[in-house]
Amino acid sequence: MKNTAIIQARMSSTRLPGKVLRMIGSKSMLAWTVTRTQQARSVDEVVVATTTDPEDEQVVKECKRLGVPVYRGSKLDVLDRYFRTALMVKAETVVRITSDCPFIDPEVVDELCGKFHSGIYDYGSNRLKHRYPRGLDTEVISFESLERAWLDADRDYQRVHVTPYFYDNPEIFSILSVVCPEDYSKHRWTVDTYDDLLFVRNVMEKLGFNLNVSWRDILAQVEKEPSLAEINSHICQKNTKDC
């Protein structure tokens, strides 16, 4: 099965505008996310899904610089954007990644994809039971199931956030939940605010801006220097149904 990672990215973040092109060392956050996703052995192709807004021309230019395909679609109906991107590249399985996760880990992606394809599943995730640090979130969806969600999801939050339709309807989908053996859910590695960005920059500076570090290397650094986690420990995650 062809595994296509689709990374959603746009400039108009409400909490940190332009965050996807903010710099972490010498590379944009989008470049970090794309490059780390490409390192996953299970991923055959990486595509960026952005919007038709004029400001997202900057995202398109960065994708061209990175040499990754890009699709431009709806700003608010992100489920439609994902489906049409998958359709464009003839994806058989979609790996969903968000561009505000520069610490996305190829081994975590490979684990989820491996378990997804070892059985008969429609949707798989490592975030249904939150035990990984937030920012390693990965989801896998069969194209047929993505199409069904695209056709049937009728609530705004199900369209904006792409995958709630799956876990809202566990009776009609075969769902895989991959759970981290230990609970690291207190750690926040996603970038929604400027303090989140400061956290990521500080951690990566300590690690030499190394694109190849594993999530456990990052965890070891944060546990070694608890003051790093304090940079963004006060940030609350937005609730899906409130967004």
N, C-alpha and C positions, 0 to 999 in steps of 0.2 A: 504494500500500500504506500502511495506517495504521501509523505507527511509534509505539509506546507505550514510553516509558522507565519501567522499573520499578526503583525505588530500595529496596533492602532496608535495614531499620533496626530495631534493637532496643536496649533499655537494658542488657542483661546481657552486655556485653563483658567478657571475662575479664581483659584487660590494662588496660582503662580503663573501668570501669563508668560507664554514663550518658553515654558520650562523644558520642552523636549529638545531645544537647541541651546540650553544653558550649558556652559562648559564644565567639565570635570577633568581637570588637568588640561591636556591639549586636545581633547575630543569632546564632542557634544554628547549629551545624555542619550540621544537617539543612537549615536554611533556606538556607545557602550552597549546599549541593549541589543542592537543588531549584531554586533560582532560576537558578543557572548552567546547569543542564540545560535548563530552560525556554527559555534563550536560543538553543539550537540550532535552526536553521531546519528541520532534518529531523525534529524531534520534534513529533508532533501532540498528545501528551498525556503528562503525568507522573503516575504513581501510586506511592504508597509501600506496600510490603509489610512489615507488622510481624507480631508474634505475638499469641497469645491470652493471654499472661502478663499478670496484673493490672498489673505495673509498666509495661507498654507502653501503658497508657491515657494516659500522658504523651505518648507519640509520637502517638497519635490526636489528642490535644488540640492539639499543635503543627501537625499536618496540617490540622486544621479552621481554625486561625488562618491558615495559609498558603493555604487554599482549594484543597487538593489532595485527590483521592480517596485512600482508604486501605483496604487489605484486611488482615484479621487471620487468620493461619494458624499452621502448625506452627513451633515454635521451632527444631527440629533438622533437619527435612526441608525445607530451604529450596528445593529443587527443586520440591517439592509446592506450597510457598507461591507460588513464581513462576508455576507452571502455573495454579493456581487464580486468581491475580490476573489473568493474561492472559485466562483464560476469562471472568472477571467483566466485563472491559472490552471483550471481543471484539477483542483485539489481533491484528493480522495479522503484525506483526514486533515482536519484543521487543528493546529496547535495555537491556542490563543495566548498572546503575550501583550502586555501594555507597556508603552514606551517610557513610563515613569518608574521602571524597575531595572536600573542599570546594574544591579547585582544578580540579575537572573542567572541561574546556574545550569550549565549544560548537563551535569550529572543528574540534577533533579528533573530536568526535562526528559532525559533518557529513561530514567526510572519510571516516570508516569507513562511515557509512550510504550515502553516495553510491557508494562502490566496491562495497558489498554489493549494492545494487540495480542496478548496471551490468552484473552478470553473473547467473549462476544459482548461488546459494550457499545452504547450509543454516545455516552458522555463520561469523561473522567476528569477528576480534579484533585489537587492537593490542598484545597482551601475549604472543603466542606466541613472538615473538622480542623479548626485553625490551630496548628501546632508548629508549623514552620515560621520563621521570621516573615513578617509581612513585607513583600517585595520579591519573594520567590514564587509568587502565585502563578500557576500554570494550569491550563485547561486543554483537553483534547476532545474533539467532536468529530464524529463521522459526517461526511458531507450530506448524506441522506437525512440525518437528524438535524443538522443545521438548516436544511431546506424546510423540514417540518416546522421547526421553531419560527423560521422566517414567514411561513404561511399562516401560522396559528397564533403566535404571540400578539396579544391585543392591548396590553397595558404599557403605558409610557415607560416605566422603569425596566420592563422586559426588553424593550427596543433599545433604550439608551445603554443598558449594561450587558447586552448580548446574551448572557447565559442564564438569567434567573428562570426562564421558562422551563429549563431542564429540571432544576431542583424544586421548582414549584409543582412539577408533575412527575413525581417518581414512579407513579403507577403505569406510565406509558413509555418510560425510558429505562434501559438497563444502565445503571449508574455505577461507576467505579470511584471509590474514595481512597486515595493514598494518604496515609497519616504518618507524620514524622514520629519516629520512635520516642523522641524526647520532646518535651514542651518548651519551645522557644518563642511562643506567641507574643511574649512581652516585647520582643525586638521589632523595631519599626525601620525598615530599610527602603520603603517606597518614597517617592518624592511628590508631595502635594503642596508643600510650602517652602519658603526660603530656608527655614530652619532644617527641614529635611535635606535640602540641597547642601547646606553647610555640613550636616552630619556626613553625607556621602563624600563630599570633598575632603573632609578631615580624615576619614577612615582610609580613603584611597591614597591620600598623601602619605600616611603612615606605611602603606603597603606598596609604595613606589609607583602608584598608578599602573599597576600590573593587570592587564586584561585577563590574565590566566589564573588569577587566584580563585580558589574554591570558596564556597559559602562558609565552610568550616574554618578556613583561614581568616575570613572576615569576622566570624563569631569569636575566634580566639583573640583577635585584636581588640574587639569590643569588650570582651570579658577581662582582658589584661588591663584595659584603661576604661573603667566604668564612666569616666567623665565624658567620653565620646557619646554614649547613649543618652546622656543628660541633655545634649544639644537639642534633641527633638522629642524627648520623652513626654512633653506636655501636649503634643499634637494629637487630636482626636481624629479617628477615621470617620469619613462621611458614611452615613447609613444609606444603603442602596435605595431603599424605597423613599428616602427623603430627598434624593438628588433630582 
